Amino acid sequence: MSNSNRFEDNQDGTLTDTQTTLMWTREDGWQKEGKWFSWDDARDWQIYMSGIKFGGFQDWRLPNEDEILTLYNPEETNKDKYGNDIGLATAFPPGIQATVWLKSESGHEGSIFDFKNGEIRLLYKSKTGRMSVRLVRGNIPRSTDS
């Protein structure tokens, strides 16, 4: 199944991944706010989006490594805000920031994911650089196989 066909547009600013059942914000923080995010800014935006019950839900959060990797597909090409190729389903609008903050943190460092190459890296949390945020809700179903 093509990555684009996996995603159902809920017509409220969210997309549901029919394969994982995760719900994602259709646009990333850069697209919605037009600004870069430090890790703390990303957490604040998550709290804000939950507070306004974006898409009708108040349980938005930063994705973990397993969750963000479900979005990465180097065989499907979308475009980042600079027009560069990234491995993100075309169900998401082009023009995103290619690097997004993840839920994981360790002291002064947070994790970022790069849609250009599928890499996860540690970065100082107060760094604003060129990072954004894409929020998620729900859980990946776990296999019941032994």
C-alpha positions in Angstrom: 0.0 0.0 0.0 1.4 3.4 -0.9 2.1 5.6 2.1 -0.3 8.3 0.8 -3.2 5.8 0.7 -2.5 4.9 4.3 -3.5 8.3 5.6 -7.1 9.4 6.0 -7.7 13.1 6.0 -10.1 13.8 8.9 -10.9 17.3 7.5 -10.1 19.0 10.8 -6.3 19.5 10.4 -5.5 15.9 11.3 -4.6 12.7 9.4 -5.1 9.2 10.7 -2.7 6.5 9.7 -4.9 3.5 8.9 -2.0 1.1 9.3 -0.9 2.2 12.8 -4.1 4.0 14.0 -2.0 7.0 15.0 -3.4 10.4 14.4 -1.1 13.2 13.3 -1.3 16.9 12.9 -1.6 17.5 9.1 0.8 20.5 9.3 3.9 20.8 11.4 4.6 23.7 13.8 6.5 25.6 11.1 3.6 25.4 8.7 1.1 26.5 11.3 3.1 29.1 13.2 5.9 30.2 10.8 8.6 29.9 13.5 11.3 27.6 14.6 10.9 25.6 17.8 13.3 24.7 20.7 12.5 21.5 22.6 10.7 23.6 25.2 8.8 25.5 22.5 7.7 22.2 21.1 6.4 21.0 24.5 4.6 24.4 25.0 3.0 24.0 21.6 1.9 20.4 22.5 0.3 21.8 25.7 -1.4 24.6 23.7 -2.8 22.3 21.0 -4.1 19.9 23.7 -5.6 22.9 25.6 -7.6 24.1 22.6 -8.6 20.5 21.8 -7.2 20.6 18.3 -9.2 18.2 16.1 -11.4 17.6 19.1 -8.7 16.0 21.3 -6.7 17.0 24.3 -4.1 14.3 24.4 -1.6 15.6 21.8 2.1 14.8 22.4 5.5 14.8 20.9 6.1 11.5 19.0 8.6 8.9 20.2 11.2 7.3 18.0 9.0 4.3 17.0 6.1 6.6 16.1 8.0 9.1 13.9 9.7 6.2 12.1 6.3 5.0 10.9 6.0 8.3 8.9 9.4 8.0 7.3 9.5 6.4 3.8 12.5 7.2 1.6 10.7 5.7 -1.4 7.9 8.4 -1.2 9.0 11.9 -1.9 7.6 15.0 -0.4 9.2 18.5 -0.3 10.5 20.4 2.7 10.2 24.2 3.1 13.3 24.7 0.9 12.0 22.4 -1.9 14.4 19.6 -0.9 13.2 15.9 -1.2 12.2 14.3 2.1 10.8 10.8 2.9 7.3 11.8 4.1 4.0 10.7 2.6 2.4 13.1 0.2 -0.8 13.0 2.2 1.0 15.6 4.3 1.3 19.0 2.6 4.7 20.0 1.2 6.6 22.8 2.9 7.4 21.2 6.3 10.6 21.7 8.2 12.6 18.5 7.7 13.7 18.1 11.4 11.3 17.7 14.2 11.6 17.3 18.0 10.8 13.9 19.6 9.5 13.1 23.1 12.7 11.6 24.3 15.0 13.7 26.4 18.1 13.3 28.6 19.1 16.2 30.8 19.9 19.1 28.6 19.6 17.1 25.4 16.5 16.2 23.3 16.1 14.1 20.3 15.3 15.2 16.8 14.3 13.3 13.7 15.4 14.2 10.2 13.0 13.4 7.3 15.8 14.0 4.8 17.7 10.8 5.9 15.7 9.1 8.6 18.3 9.9 11.3 17.6 10.4 15.0 20.1 12.6 16.8 20.6 14.2 20.1 20.6 18.0 20.3 20.8 20.6 23.1 17.2 21.3 24.0 17.4 25.1 24.1 18.7 25.2 20.5 16.2 26.7 18.2 18.1 26.1 15.0 15.8 24.8 12.2 13.6 22.4 14.1 9.8 22.1 14.2 7.3 19.8 15.8 4.6 17.4 14.5 2.2 16.2 17.1 0.7 12.7 17.5 -2.0 11.0 19.5 -3.0 7.4 20.0 -0.9 4.3 20.3 0.7 1.8 17.9 -1.1 -1.5 18.3 1.2 -4.1 19.8 1.3 -7.6 18.3 -0.3 -10.3 20.4 2.0 -13.0 19.0 4.3 -14.7 21.4 
